[in-house]
Amino acid sequence: MIVEKIEITRHKLTLQGELKLVDSELSIENCEEMIRRLVSWKLGQLKPIRHFEMVYNKEQMQAEVDVYITVSIKESSESHIENVRHIFNKLMEFLNLYEREFEAISGKDLSNPKS
């Protein structure tokens, strides 16, 4: 896994965190399983707003993941620094979950559901 970008930008009404990573070790067969395992992160608490997109690039033979976190500046009672810290922590939480689930998938033979 290679993290290509971690960025937090301020917009008029929001702060947005973005994480881009590529993984040439994740096979196309395991990509859908990884998406299913990561959905729990996306469906967690409602704030901050977050989602990810994951596709398998067959030409490059790698999974490509984009993660987005958005915090409304208007609705937040925290300082900008706390909001940035919160966004960064959520991006790191995603990376930790990704690594943990990758280990679980790579240790499991997906062609044999009993393994």
Buried (B, 14 or more C-beta within 10 A) or exposed (E): BEEEEBEBEEEEEBBBBBBBBBBEEBBEEBBEBBBEBBEEBEEEEEEBEBEBEBEBEEEEEBBBBBBBBBBEBEEBEEEEEEBBEBBBEBBEBBBEBBEEBBEEBEEEEEEEEEE
